[in-house]
Amino acid sequence: MDEALERIGASDELKNMLKEPMFRVADTVRNQDSSEPKPRDPNIIAVG
């Protein structure tokens, strides 16, 4: 994500605004040791 934002010339303000939400999305879809689903997070729009 950082490289993509650099390529399009995104402002530091935009980068900072997107950092936390994108981290949470990435953390949600990261491979897990267990096949059991995580408890639903009301802050996540889509669950895979």
PQR file of N, CA, C, O and H, with PARSE charges and radii, in Angstrom:
ATOM      1  N   MET A   1       0.819  -1.181   0.000 -0.4000 1.5000
ATOM      2  CA  MET A   1       0.000   0.000   0.000 -0.0000 2.0000
ATOM      3  C   MET A   1       0.869   1.253   0.000  0.5500 1.7000
ATOM      4  O   MET A   1       0.592   2.216  -0.716 -0.5500 1.4000
ATOM      5  N   ASP A   2       1.920   1.227   0.810 -0.4000 1.5000
ATOM      6  CA  ASP A   2       2.779   2.406   0.878 -0.0000 2.0000
ATOM      7  C   ASP A   2       3.353   2.747  -0.492  0.5500 1.7000
ATOM      8  O   ASP A   2       3.381   3.912  -0.888 -0.5500 1.4000
ATOM      9  H   ASP A   2       2.145   0.445   1.392  0.4000 1.0000
ATOM     10  N   GLU A   3       3.808   1.730  -1.208 -0.4000 1.5000
ATOM     11  CA  GLU A   3       4.384   1.974  -2.535 -0.0000 2.0000
ATOM     12  C   GLU A   3       3.338   2.511  -3.504  0.5500 1.7000
ATOM     13  O   GLU A   3       3.627   3.414  -4.289 -0.5500 1.4000
ATOM     14  H   GLU A   3       3.786   0.784  -0.886  0.4000 1.0000
ATOM     15  N   ALA A   4       2.134   1.969  -3.456 -0.4000 1.5000
ATOM     16  CA  ALA A   4       1.065   2.445  -4.339 -0.0000 2.0000
ATOM     17  C   ALA A   4       0.739   3.911  -4.057  0.5500 1.7000
ATOM     18  O   ALA A   4       0.549   4.695  -4.987 -0.5500 1.4000
ATOM     19  H   ALA A   4       1.899   1.235  -2.818  0.4000 1.0000
ATOM     20  N   LEU A   5       0.675   4.276  -2.790 -0.4000 1.5000
ATOM     21  CA  LEU A   5       0.386   5.660  -2.434 -0.0000 2.0000
ATOM     22  C   LEU A   5       1.517   6.587  -2.866  0.5500 1.7000
ATOM     23  O   LEU A   5       1.272   7.722  -3.274 -0.5500 1.4000
ATOM     24  H   LEU A   5       0.830   3.639  -2.035  0.4000 1.0000
ATOM     25  N   GLU A   6       2.760   6.104  -2.777 -0.4000 1.5000
ATOM     26  CA  GLU A   6       3.895   6.902  -3.252 -0.0000 2.0000
ATOM     27  C   GLU A   6       3.793   7.120  -4.762  0.5500 1.7000
ATOM     28  O   GLU A   6       4.011   8.228  -5.252 -0.5500 1.4000
ATOM     29  H   GLU A   6       2.959   5.182  -2.446  0.4000 1.0000
ATOM     30  N   ARG A   7       3.458   6.052  -5.496 -0.4000 1.5000
ATOM     31  CA  ARG A   7       3.383   6.131  -6.957 -0.0000 2.0000
ATOM     32  C   ARG A   7       2.349   7.140  -7.448  0.5500 1.7000
ATOM     33  O   ARG A   7       2.542   7.786  -8.478 -0.5500 1.4000
ATOM     34  H   ARG A   7       3.281   5.152  -5.098  0.4000 1.0000
ATOM     35  N   ILE A   8       1.260   7.270  -6.708 -0.4000 1.5000
ATOM     36  CA  ILE A   8       0.229   8.210  -7.163 -0.0000 2.0000
ATOM     37  C   ILE A   8       0.423   9.608  -6.579  0.5500 1.7000
ATOM     38  O   ILE A   8      -0.356  10.520  -6.853 -0.5500 1.4000
ATOM     39  H   ILE A   8       1.104   6.746  -5.871  0.4000 1.0000
ATOM     40  N   GLY A   9       1.464   9.760  -5.780 -0.4000 1.5000
ATOM     41  CA  GLY A   9       1.746  11.074  -5.210 -0.0000 2.0000
ATOM     42  C   GLY A   9       0.779  11.483  -4.117  0.5500 1.7000
ATOM     43  O   GLY A   9       0.464  12.664  -3.972 -0.5500 1.4000
ATOM     44  H   GLY A   9       2.097   9.018  -5.558  0.4000 1.0000
ATOM     45  N   ALA A  10       0.304  10.507  -3.344 -0.4000 1.5000
ATOM     46  CA  ALA A  10      -0.634  10.804  -2.259 -0.0000 2.0000
ATOM     47  C   ALA A  10       0.019  11.691  -1.204  0.5500 1.7000
ATOM     48  O   ALA A  10       1.210  11.568  -0.915 -0.5500 1.4000
ATOM     49  H   ALA A  10       0.559   9.548  -3.462  0.4000 1.0000
ATOM     50  N   SER A  11      -0.772  12.572  -0.645 -0.4000 1.5000
ATOM     51  CA  SER A  11      -0.270  13.466   0.398 -0.0000 2.0000
ATOM     52  C   SER A  11      -0.007  12.699   1.689  0.5500 1.7000
ATOM     53  O   SER A  11      -0.554  11.616   1.899 -0.5500 1.4000
ATOM     54  H   SER A  11      -1.739  12.672  -0.879  0.4000 1.0000
ATOM     55  N   ASP A  12       0.822  13.258   2.541 -0.4000 1.5000
ATOM     56  CA  ASP A  12       1.082  12.647   3.848 -0.0000 2.0000
ATOM     57  C   ASP A  12      -0.210  12.547   4.654  0.5500 1.7000
ATOM     58  O   ASP A  12      -0.414  11.589   5.399 -0.5500 1.4000
ATOM     59  H   ASP A  12       1.266  14.137   2.371  0.4000 1.0000
ATOM     60  N   GLU A  13      -1.072  13.536   4.501 -0.4000 1.5000
ATOM     61  CA  GLU A  13      -2.357  13.520   5.213 -0.0000 2.0000
ATOM     62  C   GLU A  13      -3.182  12.292   4.802  0.5500 1.7000
ATOM     63  O   GLU A  13      -3.748  11.610   5.656 -0.5500 1.4000
ATOM     64  H   GLU A  13      -0.907  14.315   3.896  0.4000 1.0000
ATOM     65  N   LEU A  14      -3.248  12.020   3.517 -0.4000 1.5000
ATOM     66  CA  LEU A  14      -4.001  10.852   3.040 -0.0000 2.0000
ATOM     67  C   LEU A  14      -3.359   9.561   3.520  0.5500 1.7000
ATOM     68  O   LEU A  14      -4.061   8.654   3.966 -0.5500 1.4000
ATOM     69  H   LEU A  14      -2.789  12.574   2.823  0.4000 1.0000
ATOM     70  N   LYS A  15      -2.057   9.465   3.438 -0.4000 1.5000
ATOM     71  CA  LYS A  15      -1.348   8.259   3.899 -0.0000 2.0000
ATOM     72  C   LYS A  15      -1.654   7.990   5.367  0.5500 1.7000
ATOM     73  O   LYS A  15      -1.955   6.858   5.747 -0.5500 1.4000
ATOM     74  H   LYS A  15      -1.486  10.202   3.076  0.4000 1.0000
ATOM     75  N   ASN A  16      -1.578   9.031   6.187 -0.4000 1.5000
ATOM     76  CA  ASN A  16      -1.855   8.876   7.620 -0.0000 2.0000
ATOM     77  C   ASN A  16      -3.310   8.501   7.872  0.5500 1.7000
ATOM     78  O   ASN A  16      -3.601   7.720   8.778 -0.5500 1.4000
ATOM     79  H   ASN A  16      -1.334   9.950   5.878  0.4000 1.0000
ATOM     80  N   MET A  17      -4.215   9.045   7.085 -0.4000 1.5000
ATOM     81  CA  MET A  17      -5.635   8.755   7.249 -0.0000 2.0000
ATOM     82  C   MET A  17      -5.940   7.286   6.926  0.5500 1.7000
ATOM     83  O   MET A  17      -6.797   6.681   7.570 -0.5500 1.4000
ATOM     84  H   MET A  17      -3.978   9.679   6.348  0.4000 1.0000
ATOM     85  N   LEU A  18      -5.259   6.718   5.953 -0.4000 1.5000
ATOM     86  CA  LEU A  18      -5.536   5.349   5.508 -0.0000 2.0000
ATOM     87  C   LEU A  18      -4.782   4.274   6.288  0.5500 1.7000
ATOM     88  O   LEU A  18      -5.169   3.105   6.262 -0.5500 1.4000
ATOM     89  H   LEU A  18      -4.563   7.210   5.430  0.4000 1.0000
ATOM     90  N   LYS A  19      -3.724   4.653   6.973 -0.4000 1.5000
ATOM     91  CA  LYS A  19      -2.849   3.675   7.603 -0.0000 2.0000
ATOM     92  C   LYS A  19      -3.567   2.727   8.559  0.5500 1.7000
ATOM     93  O   LYS A  19      -3.472   1.510   8.398 -0.5500 1.4000
ATOM     94  H   LYS A  19      -3.410   5.603   6.995  0.4000 1.0000
ATOM     95  N   GLU A  20      -4.275   3.250   9.537 -0.4000 1.5000
ATOM     96  CA  GLU A  20      -4.940   2.398  10.537 -0.0000 2.0000
ATOM     97  C   GLU A  20      -6.057   1.539   9.942  0.5500 1.7000
ATOM     98  O   GLU A  20      -6.088   0.337  10.208 -0.5500 1.4000
ATOM     99  H   GLU A  20      -4.352   4.238   9.668  0.4000 1.0000
ATOM    100  N   PRO A  21      -6.975   2.098   9.150 -0.5600 1.5000
ATOM    101  CA  PRO A  21      -8.027   1.241   8.581  0.2800 2.0000
ATOM    102  C   PRO A  21      -7.463   0.133   7.681  0.5500 1.7000
ATOM    103  O   PRO A  21      -7.967  -0.990   7.698 -0.5500 1.4000
ATOM    104  N   MET A  22      -6.432   0.438   6.904 -0.4000 1.5000
ATOM    105  CA  MET A  22      -5.856  -0.583   6.034 -0.0000 2.0000
ATOM    106  C   MET A  22      -5.132  -1.655   6.846  0.5500 1.7000
ATOM    107  O   MET A  22      -5.143  -2.828   6.471 -0.5500 1.4000
ATOM    108  H   MET A  22      -6.023   1.350   6.890  0.4000 1.0000
ATOM    109  N   PHE A  23      -4.507  -1.264   7.947 -0.4000 1.5000
ATOM    110  CA  PHE A  23      -3.872  -2.242   8.818 -0.0000 2.0000
ATOM    111  C   PHE A  23      -4.915  -3.200   9.388  0.5500 1.7000
ATOM    112  O   PHE A  23      -4.686  -4.408   9.454 -0.5500 1.4000
ATOM    113  H   PHE A  23      -4.498  -0.311   8.251  0.4000 1.0000
ATOM    114  N   ARG A  24      -6.061  -2.656   9.799 -0.4000 1.5000
ATOM    115  CA  ARG A  24      -7.110  -3.521  10.360 -0.0000 2.0000
ATOM    116  C   ARG A  24      -7.654  -4.489   9.319  0.5500 1.7000
ATOM    117  O   ARG A  24      -7.928  -5.647   9.634 -0.5500 1.4000
ATOM    118  H   ARG A  24      -6.247  -1.674   9.745  0.4000 1.0000
ATOM    119  N   VAL A  25      -7.814  -4.026   8.079 -0.4000 1.5000
ATOM    120  CA  VAL A  25      -8.266  -4.915   7.008 -0.0000 2.0000
ATOM    121  C   VAL A  25      -7.234  -6.008   6.774  0.5500 1.7000
ATOM    122  O   VAL A  25      -7.584  -7.186   6.692 -0.5500 1.4000
ATOM    123  H   VAL A  25      -7.592  -3.085   7.823  0.4000 1.0000
ATOM    124  N   ALA A  26      -5.969  -5.630   6.666 -0.4000 1.5000
ATOM    125  CA  ALA A  26      -4.910  -6.616   6.447 -0.0000 2.0000
ATOM    126  C   ALA A  26      -4.843  -7.612   7.593  0.5500 1.7000
ATOM    127  O   ALA A  26      -4.657  -8.807   7.361 -0.5500 1.4000
ATOM    128  H   ALA A  26      -5.684  -4.674   6.732  0.4000 1.0000
ATOM    129  N   ASP A  27      -4.988  -7.147   8.805 -0.4000 1.5000
ATOM    130  CA  ASP A  27      -4.952  -8.031   9.967 -0.0000 2.0000
ATOM    131  C   ASP A  27      -6.118  -9.017   9.938  0.5500 1.7000
ATOM    132  O   ASP A  27      -5.971 -10.166  10.355 -0.5500 1.4000
ATOM    133  H   ASP A  27      -5.139  -6.176   8.994  0.4000 1.0000
ATOM    134  N   THR A  28      -7.256  -8.578   9.455 -0.4000 1.5000
ATOM    135  CA  THR A  28      -8.431  -9.439   9.391 -0.0000 2.0000
ATOM    136  C   THR A  28      -8.258 -10.566   8.374  0.5500 1.7000
ATOM    137  O   THR A  28      -8.687 -11.694   8.614 -0.5500 1.4000
ATOM    138  H   THR A  28      -7.376  -7.645   9.117  0.4000 1.0000
ATOM    139  N   VAL A  29      -7.638 -10.263   7.256 -0.4000 1.5000
ATOM    140  CA  VAL A  29      -7.513 -11.282   6.206 -0.0000 2.0000
ATOM    141  C   VAL A  29      -6.215 -12.074   6.269  0.5500 1.7000
ATOM    142  O   VAL A  29      -6.013 -12.989   5.471 -0.5500 1.4000
ATOM    143  H   VAL A  29      -7.289  -9.346   7.061  0.4000 1.0000
ATOM    144  N   ARG A  30      -5.345 -11.741   7.191 -0.4000 1.5000
ATOM    145  CA  ARG A  30      -4.076 -12.463   7.352 -0.0000 2.0000
ATOM    146  C   ARG A  30      -4.358 -13.928   7.674  0.5500 1.7000
ATOM    147  O   ARG A  30      -5.322 -14.250   8.368 -0.5500 1.4000
ATOM    148  H   ARG A  30      -5.510 -10.997   7.840  0.4000 1.0000
ATOM    149  N   ASN A  31      -3.507 -14.805   7.163 -0.4000 1.5000
ATOM    150  CA  ASN A  31      -3.639 -16.234   7.470 -0.0000 2.0000
ATOM    151  C   ASN A  31      -3.587 -16.456   8.970  0.5500 1.7000
ATOM    152  O   ASN A  31      -2.810 -15.819   9.681 -0.5500 1.4000
ATOM    153  H   ASN A  31      -2.723 -14.544   6.600  0.4000 1.0000
ATOM    154  N   GLN A  32      -4.418 -17.358   9.435 -0.4000 1.5000
ATOM    155  CA  GLN A  32      -4.513 -17.664  10.856 -0.0000 2.0000
ATOM    156  C   GLN A  32      -4.073 -19.102  11.101  0.5500 1.7000
ATOM    157  O   GLN A  32      -4.148 -19.931  10.194 -0.5500 1.4000
ATOM    158  H   GLN A  32      -5.049 -17.876   8.857  0.4000 1.0000
ATOM    159  N   ASP A  33      -3.612 -19.412  12.318 -0.4000 1.5000
ATOM    160  CA  ASP A  33      -3.237 -20.772  12.684 -0.0000 2.0000
ATOM    161  C   ASP A  33      -4.454 -21.674  12.753  0.5500 1.7000
ATOM    162  O   ASP A  33      -4.343 -22.882  12.545 -0.5500 1.4000
ATOM    163  H   ASP A  33      -3.551 -18.738  13.054  0.4000 1.0000
ATOM    164  N   SER A  34      -5.590 -21.115  13.036 -0.4000 1.5000
ATOM    165  CA  SER A  34      -6.815 -21.879  13.218 -0.0000 2.0000
ATOM    166  C   SER A  34      -7.779 -21.603  12.074  0.5500 1.7000
ATOM    167  O   SER A  34      -7.815 -20.500  11.529 -0.5500 1.4000
ATOM    168  H   SER A  34      -5.680 -20.133  13.204  0.4000 1.0000
ATOM    169  N   SER A  35      -8.563 -22.621  11.716 -0.4000 1.5000
ATOM    170  CA  SER A  35      -9.577 -22.413  10.684 -0.0000 2.0000
ATOM    171  C   SER A  35     -10.869 -21.871  11.277  0.5500 1.7000
ATOM    172  O   SER A  35     -11.827 -21.603  10.552 -0.5500 1.4000
ATOM    173  H   SER A  35      -8.534 -23.517  12.159  0.4000 1.0000
ATOM    174  N   GLU A  36     -10.892 -21.711  12.602 -0.4000 1.5000
ATOM    175  CA  GLU A  36     -12.072 -21.159  13.260 -0.0000 2.0000
ATOM    176  C   GLU A  36     -12.185 -19.670  12.947  0.5500 1.7000
ATOM    177  O   GLU A  36     -11.193 -18.946  13.033 -0.5500 1.4000
ATOM    178  H   GLU A  36     -10.113 -21.929  13.190  0.4000 1.0000
ATOM    179  N   PRO A  37     -13.382 -19.202  12.584 -0.5600 1.5000
ATOM    180  CA  PRO A  37     -13.523 -17.769  12.289  0.2800 2.0000
ATOM    181  C   PRO A  37     -13.342 -16.931  13.541  0.5500 1.7000
ATOM    182  O   PRO A  37     -13.664 -17.362  14.648 -0.5500 1.4000
ATOM    183  N   LYS A  38     -12.820 -15.726  13.347 -0.4000 1.5000
ATOM    184  CA  LYS A  38     -12.700 -14.775  14.451 -0.0000 2.0000
ATOM    185  C   LYS A  38     -14.081 -14.248  14.790  0.5500 1.7000
ATOM    186  O   LYS A  38     -14.976 -14.266  13.945 -0.5500 1.4000
ATOM    187  H   LYS A  38     -12.558 -15.376  12.448  0.4000 1.0000
ATOM    188  N   PRO A  39     -14.267 -13.778  16.013 -0.5600 1.5000
ATOM    189  CA  PRO A  39     -15.542 -13.118  16.335  0.2800 2.0000
ATOM    190  C   PRO A  39     -15.752 -11.929  15.408  0.5500 1.7000
ATOM    191  O   PRO A  39     -14.795 -11.248  15.039 -0.5500 1.4000
ATOM    192  N   ARG A  40     -16.977 -11.684  15.041 -0.4000 1.5000
ATOM    193  CA  ARG A  40     -17.277 -10.594  14.121 -0.0000 2.0000
ATOM    194  C   ARG A  40     -16.947  -9.245  14.737  0.5500 1.7000
ATOM    195  O   ARG A  40     -17.318  -8.943  15.871 -0.5500 1.4000
ATOM    196  H   ARG A  40     -17.754 -12.237  15.341  0.4000 1.0000
ATOM    197  N   ASP A  41     -16.238  -8.444  13.953 -0.4000 1.5000
ATOM    198  CA  ASP A  41     -15.864  -7.093  14.366 -0.0000 2.0000
ATOM    199  C   ASP A  41     -16.830  -6.126  13.703  0.5500 1.7000
ATOM    200  O   ASP A  41     -16.867  -6.065  12.474 -0.5500 1.4000
ATOM    201  H   ASP A  41     -15.936  -8.689  13.031  0.4000 1.0000
ATOM    202  N   PRO A  42     -17.613  -5.366  14.464 -0.5600 1.5000
ATOM    203  CA  PRO A  42     -18.596  -4.456  13.865  0.2800 2.0000
ATOM    204  C   PRO A  42     -17.960  -3.335  13.050  0.5500 1.7000
ATOM    205  O   PRO A  42     -18.656  -2.639  12.310 -0.5500 1.4000
ATOM    206  N   ASN A  43     -16.646  -3.152  13.178 -0.4000 1.5000
ATOM    207  CA  ASN A  43     -15.967  -2.107  12.422 -0.0000 2.0000
ATOM    208  C   ASN A  43     -15.503  -2.576  11.037  0.5500 1.7000
ATOM    209  O   ASN A  43     -15.013  -1.772  10.244 -0.5500 1.4000
ATOM    210  H   ASN A  43     -16.082  -3.718  13.779  0.4000 1.0000
ATOM    211  N   ILE A  44     -15.653  -3.859  10.749 -0.4000 1.5000
ATOM    212  CA  ILE A  44     -15.251  -4.407   9.465 -0.0000 2.0000
ATOM    213  C   ILE A  44     -16.481  -4.484   8.573  0.5500 1.7000
ATOM    214  O   ILE A  44     -17.518  -5.012   8.973 -0.5500 1.4000
ATOM    215  H   ILE A  44     -16.050  -4.512  11.394  0.4000 1.0000
ATOM    216  N   ILE A  45     -16.356  -3.953   7.360 -0.4000 1.5000
ATOM    217  CA  ILE A  45     -17.496  -3.899   6.437 -0.0000 2.0000
ATOM    218  C   ILE A  45     -17.813  -5.272   5.857  0.5500 1.7000
ATOM    219  O   ILE A  45     -18.974  -5.679   5.832 -0.5500 1.4000
ATOM    220  H   ILE A  45     -15.514  -3.524   7.035  0.4000 1.0000
ATOM    221  N   ALA A  46     -16.800  -5.982   5.394 -0.4000 1.5000
ATOM    222  CA  ALA A  46     -17.009  -7.280   4.753 -0.0000 2.0000
ATOM    223  C   ALA A  46     -16.229  -8.352   5.499  0.5500 1.7000
ATOM    224  O   ALA A  46     -15.103  -8.118   5.939 -0.5500 1.4000
ATOM    225  H   ALA A  46     -15.857  -5.651   5.415  0.4000 1.0000
ATOM    226  N   VAL A  47     -16.823  -9.513   5.638 -0.4000 1.5000
ATOM    227  CA  VAL A  47     -16.163 -10.638   6.287 -0.0000 2.0000
ATOM    228  C   VAL A  47     -16.063 -11.750   5.259  0.5500 1.7000
ATOM    229  O   VAL A  47     -17.048 -12.105   4.612 -0.5500 1.4000
ATOM    230  H   VAL A  47     -17.738  -9.703   5.281  0.4000 1.0000
ATOM    231  N   GLY A  48     -14.860 -12.299   5.115 -0.4000 1.5000
ATOM    232  CA  GLY A  48     -14.594 -13.311   4.080 -0.0000 2.0000
ATOM    233  C   GLY A  48     -14.761 -14.697   4.528  0.5500 1.7000
ATOM    234  O   GLY A  48     -14.565 -15.627   3.746 -0.5500 1.4000
ATOM    235  H   GLY A  48     -14.059 -12.012   5.640  0.4000 1.0000
TER
END
